[in-house]
Amino acid sequence: MVKMTALDPFREIERLLGTAMRQAPSAVAIPMDLYRSGDDAFVAKIDLPGVDPGSIDIDVDDRTLTVRAERRPEEAQWLVRERPTGTFARQLTLGRGLATDRIEASYADGVLTLTIAVAEESKPRKIQVSASDRTAAIEQGSSSGEQQATGEGSGQTQ
C-alpha cells in the first residue's frame, strides 16, 4: 500500500523564512499560524494588532503572496515604548496546487485571516474503476467453438 503525504506548499518556505528571521535580529517578525482546512483551503492567520485595516495591502505576483501593513506611532510623551511602529511585510511562496484567483481576506480583532483555496485539480478525488463485459463475450465464444469442434450444429451426419 502506498502512503500518500498531504500537500503542504508552505512548509519549506516557512522553514527558510524562520531561519532568515533568526539571523536578522533587527527584523520584526509578524507571527502567523498556517493550517489546512479540510480538502478545500489553507488558512493563514497573521497577527497585526493595532494596525488600521485600511493600511493592509495584499498582493499576489506569480506565486508570491505579499502582506504589507502599517502601524502608525501615536503622538504622546512616551514612558515605555515596546510596540514597533512602521511598515511590516510578510511574503509567502504559494505552491502550484493553489487557486491564487480565489484568495479571501478578513481582518478582525487584530488578526488578518487569509483563506487560500486549493485548486480543483489538486483536490483528492476517487477514481472509479470500470470493468468491461469481456468475460461474457469469451464464454459465448467458447461455447460456439465447442459446437464446431464436436460437429454439433454443423449439419454433418455420421
Sequence and secondary structure as in RCSB ss.txt:
>XXXX:A:sequence
MVKMTALDPFREIERLLGTAMRQAPSAVAIPMDLYRSGDDAFVAKIDLPGVDPGSIDIDVDDRTLTVRAERRPEE
AQWLVRERPTGTFARQLTLGRGLATDRIEASYADGVLTLTIAVAEESKPRKIQVSASDRTAAIEQGSSSGEQQAT
GEGSGQTQ
>XXXX:A:secstr
        TTHHHHHHHHHHHHH TTS    EEEEEETTTEEEEEEE TT  GGG EEEEETTEEEEEEEE    
S  S   S  EEEEEEEE  TTEEEEEEEEEEETTEEEEEEEE GGGS         SHHHHHHHHHHHHHHHHH
TTTS    
